[in-house]
Amino acid sequence: MQDFSKYWQSDLNKINRNLLPVFLILSSVGILLYSVVDYYLSPEHWLLFFFIRILLSLEAVVLLFLNRRKVLSNLATFYIFAIPVYIFFAFVASLLLTNVQLLIWNLSVSVAAFLWPYTLLVIRCRHIILLNSIFAIFFVLFYLMFSPIHYFDLLTYGGIFLIFSLIVSPFIGHSKYNSHYKNSKLKFDKEHINLLLAESNSKLSKMIISKDKILSVIAHDLIAPFSTLRGFSSLLIQDIKENNTGELLRDSQVIHDTLNQLYNLLQNLLKWARTKVETITWNPIQFELSGLINKVVEMNIHQSNQKEIKVSVNVKKNLFLYADQNMIETVIRNLTNNAIKFTGENGEINISAYQNENDTFISVKDTGVGIAQSQINKLFDAQLATSQLGTNKEEGVGLGLLICKDYVEVHNGKIWVESELGKGSTFGFSIPSNGENPGKQKVIPA
């Protein structure tokens, strides 16, 4: 989440953007109303003042348009508009000769300085003092240059303006600025707390889903292999007693396959649990990729031979990768297991890899049953992921792909799938070749 200073600046711009039209409209209306006063106080200058005020009103409209188009900032717009208006007041006052008229103009200027920026726009106190100081200098200079007025009178009537512009209006502006600042801080804190609550709820929801997933494994997928082991171990004892060599070999093979399935399931379960408590140990080393892939293929040779699936590896020798070897092996093993699981007899699986300057790309392509497009987005979502039976009724709980996603993201990589129902699937992932910058998962470097 952004820090408060940026949030406050954005909120301040929004407040002023909403207030600026009111400021400019009221200023323009005030300019026109002064023309009525001019008609009675200084009829000889009334027409000149009227045209000048019309020009200032048009300036207000143009500046409002530029501000809406974000060509000018709120503060720049305010300065460009306010300074000519203040200079205009000084010019008008310089044309008036009587003390009564000077008093009236000083009061009007003071009211303008009091009302315009400080009851409408929200700006810093130092901007208020700077702007009014600039105007006061112009005001005095015009008096001295064009008005035959004594210094005492200038101090007397000008003092009214100075009290308003340099004391009263900065005080009010400071109070208003602080008030909006505190309100913005409260709003920021509220949004920050809501964001933290949302993140906590999201984490809690994921933990509950993970717990339900683990319970489903324990309730069904762990019990099923053990039931198979119990049944076939009894048959194995019977075969030994009856010296039935053929059945003995078959039952031993079923037990072996079931133990392999159970071993892989327990591995995935433990790794899944570790990723959810965010205590993954990230231990990158440099290793040769083709040797690792051939090792994974060899580990699954029995399952692929049972279904007469041809597994080919298309990886160049001496293709090295700097990453966590155990994690990469787990990802490739899970993708290969899935490919075997969903590929029918006499199918084909191709594992390939290549590198460019920045990333290493690894893919597992099969000629299996494929995946419907509506199901692809659910594969890597713990809330939606479900298990499907393989072509030989192989079971699972869908943890493998979730672990793959977590491990790839630890390496700051990406994982994807391309598939067409009935024509096979390609699961691929990429990770940075240099192994830098662990990704989204919280890891403990070894």
C-alpha positions, -999 to 999 in steps of 0.1 A, spaced: 0 0 0 13 35 -8 27 57 21 5 84 36 24 113 21 15 102 -14 -21 94 -3 -24 128 13 -11 146 -18 -36 127 -40 -64 134 -15 -55 171 -13 -55 174 -51 -89 158 -52 -103 182 -25 -89 212 -43 -101 200 -77 -136 198 -63 -134 232 -46 -117 251 -74 -148 256 -96 -166 271 -66 -136 293 -59 -134 306 -95 -171 310 -100 -176 330 -67 -145 351 -76 -159 359 -110 -193 367 -95 -176 390 -70 -157 408 -97 -190 415 -115 -207 427 -83 -179 451 -77 -188 468 -110 -220 479 -95 -201 495 -66 -178 512 -92 -207 528 -109 -216 547 -78 -181 553 -63 -161 561 -94 -184 566 -124 -156 581 -145 -136 548 -143 -166 525 -142 -164 513 -178 -126 507 -176 -131 487 -144 -159 467 -159 -139 455 -190 -109 446 -168 -132 425 -146 -148 408 -176 -113 398 -187 -105 385 -152 -138 365 -153 -128 350 -187 -94 342 -172 -111 323 -144 -131 302 -170 -100 294 -190 -80 284 -159 -109 262 -147 -109 244 -181 -71 240 -180 -73 226 -145 -100 201 -155 -78 190 -183 -49 187 -158 -28 211 -178 -23 232 -147 -21 220 -111 -46 234 -86 -20 256 -69 -6 270 -101 -41 278 -113 -48 296 -81 -16 317 -83 -22 326 -120 -57 338 -111 -52 354 -77 -22 376 -84 -37 395 -114 -69 400 -93 -49 414 -64 -29 436 -86 -61 449 -101 -74 459 -67 -42 478 -61 -45 495 -95 -81 505 -87 -72 519 -53 -44 539 -69 -70 557 -90 -91 567 -60 -82 599 -42 -105 603 -12 -98 586 21 -134 573 22 -129 556 -11 -95 542 0 -110 528 32 -138 511 12 -113 496 -12 -90 484 16 -119 467 33 -130 451 0 -95 438 -6 -92 425 29 -125 407 26 -113 392 -7 -81 381 9 -100 366 38 -127 347 17 -112 336 -16 -84 311 -9 -88 303 27 -125 294 31 -125 274 -2 -91 260 -14 -69 240 9 -33 251 6 -3 252 30 1 282 54 34 292 38 18 295 4 -8 318 19 18 340 35 39 341 3 9 350 -19 -3 377 4 32 391 8 36 394 -29 3 411 -32 11 435 -3 43 445 -21 24 453 -53 -3 471 -34 22 494 -17 42 500 -49 11 510 -68 1 534 -40 35 550 -39 38 553 -77 3 565 -86 -16 578 -56 -10 612 -39 -15 598 -5 4 604 28 24 576 43 3 578 74 -29 572 55 -13 544 36 -3 527 69 -37 533 84 -58 519 55 -32 494 43 -29 481 79 -65 468 76 -54 446 47 -22 435 63 -41 423 94 -64 402 73 -39 389 48 -9 382 69 -25 372 102 -62 363 100 -63 344 67 -30 323 73 -44 313 107 -77 302 91 -59 285 62 -36 267 87 -66 254 107 -84 243 76 -53 226 62 -48 207 95 -85 197 96 -84 181 62 -50 166 70 -64 148 101 -95 137 82 -73 123 54 -51 105 80 -82 89 95 -94 78 61 -60 64 52 -58 45 85 -92 31 80 -84 20 44 -51 5 56 -69 -14 84 -95 -27 60 -67 -38 36 -50 -57 64 -82 -73 74 -89 -83 38 -54 -98 36 -59 -116 69 -93 -130 58 -77 -141 25 -49 -159 44 -74 -175 68 -95 -186 40 -65 -203 23 -55 -219 55 -90 -234 59 -90 -246 24 -55 -262 30 -68 -278 61 -98 -292 43 -76 -305 15 -53 -322 40 -82 -338 58 -96 -350 25 -63 -367 18 -62 -383 53 -99 -393 51 -98 -409 16 -66 -410 -3 -44 -423 25 -69 -448 36 -74 -462 1 -37 -473 -5 -35 -488 30 -66 -508 24 -51 -521 -8 -19 -529 10 -38 -548 37 -57 -568 12 -28 -578 -11 -5 -585 19 -31 -611 30 -31 -625 -5 7 -625 -5 8 -646 27 -17 -670 11 4 -672 -21 35 -680 0 17 -708 19 4 -723 -14 37 -717 -32 19 -699 -60 48 -682 -77 27 -665 -105 2 -649 -81 31 -641 -57 48 -620 -83 16 -602 -93 6 -594 -57 41 -582 -49 40 -559 -79 7 -544 -68 21 -538 -33 51 -522 -48 31 -499 -70 8 -490 -42 37 -482 -19 52 -459 -47 18 -442 -50 16 -438 -12 51 -425 -11 45 -398 -37 12 -389 -20 29 -384 13 57 -364 -3 32 -341 -19 11 -338 13 42 -328 33 54 -303 8 19 -288 4 17 -284 41 51 -267 42 42 -243 15 11 -232 34 29 -224 66 55 -205 44 86 -222 57 102 -233 24 139 -237 25 153 -222 -7 187 -238 -14 199 -229 -49 228 -247 -65 241 -251 -101 232 -284 -117 228 -300 -151 192 -302 -162 193 -332 -186 207 -354 -158 179 -344 -135 152 -350 -161 166 -384 -170 166 -393 -133 129 -384 -131 121 -404 -162 139 -434 -147 119 -431 -115 87 -434 -135 99 -460 -159 77 -488 -143 45 -467 -146 52 -457 -182 62 -493 -192 29 -506 -178 10 -484 -202 36 -488 -230 41 -450 -231 71 -438 -249 89 -411 -229 115 -390 -248 138 -363 -235 148 -334 -257 173 -315 -236 208 -305 -246 238 -317 -226 256 -291 -204 224 -271 -200 230 -258 -165 205 -242 -142 211 -223 -109 180 -231 -88 168 -252 -59 174 -287 -73 149 -305 -51 121 -280 -60 127 -283 -97 129 -321 -95 95 -321 -76 79 -299 -103 92 -320 -132 83 -352 -114 47 -341 -107 42 -329 -143 56 -362 -156 34 -382 -132 4 -363 -144 13 -369 -180 16 -406 -174 -16 -407 -154 -37 -390 -182 -20 -407 -212 -35 -439 -225 -16 -470 -236 9 -466 -265 9 -428 -260 38 -405 -261 54 -380 -236 81 -355 -246 101 -335 -220 120 -306 -234 140 -276 -222 158 -246 -236 174 -214 -224 175 -178 -236 195 -149 -221 172 -145 -191 151 -176 -185 150 -214 -187 119 -230 -202 108 -266 -194 78 -283 -208 61 -317 -205 39 -326 -235 17 -356 -237 -8 -372 -261 -33 -379 -234 -70 -371 -228 -65 -333 -227 -83 -308 -206 -115 -288 -213 -109 -251 -215 -134 -245 -187 -112 -266 -164 -78 -251 -172 -82 -220 -149 -91 -243 -120 -60 -264 -121 -38 -240 -101 -65 -227 -77 -66 -244 -43 -103 -235 -39 -113 -250 -72 -87 -278 -78 -102 -313 -79 -87 -347 -87 -98 -368 -117 -91 -405 -123 -64 -413 -148 -68 -435 -178 -61 -466 -156 -83 -453 -128 -52 -438 -110 -63 -417 -80 -50 -384 -66 -61 -352 -48 -48 -325 -71 -20 -314 -48 7 -319 -74 0 -289 -96 -6 -266 -66 29 -276 -53 43 -270 -88 28 -235 -89 42 -226 -54 77 -239 -62 78 -221 -95 67 -188 -79 94 -193 -52 119 -190 -82 100 -159 -94 89 -179 -124 57 -187 -143 37 -219 -150 11 -224 -177 -8 -251 -196 -20 -255 -231 -45 -283 -238 -72 -295 -262 -97 -321 -251 -89 -355 -267 -55 -343 -281 -33 -340 -252 -17 -313 -230 15 -293 -226 25 -282 -191 53 -257 -191 71 -234 -167 99 -209 -168 123 -196 -142 152 -171 -143 184 -188 -153 205 -170 -127 183 -180 -98 181 -145 -84 153 -129 -64 130 -155 -47 94 -149 -56 60 -146 -39 64 -174 -14 82 -166 18 114 -186 19 142 -192 43 175 -192 23 197 -221 33 
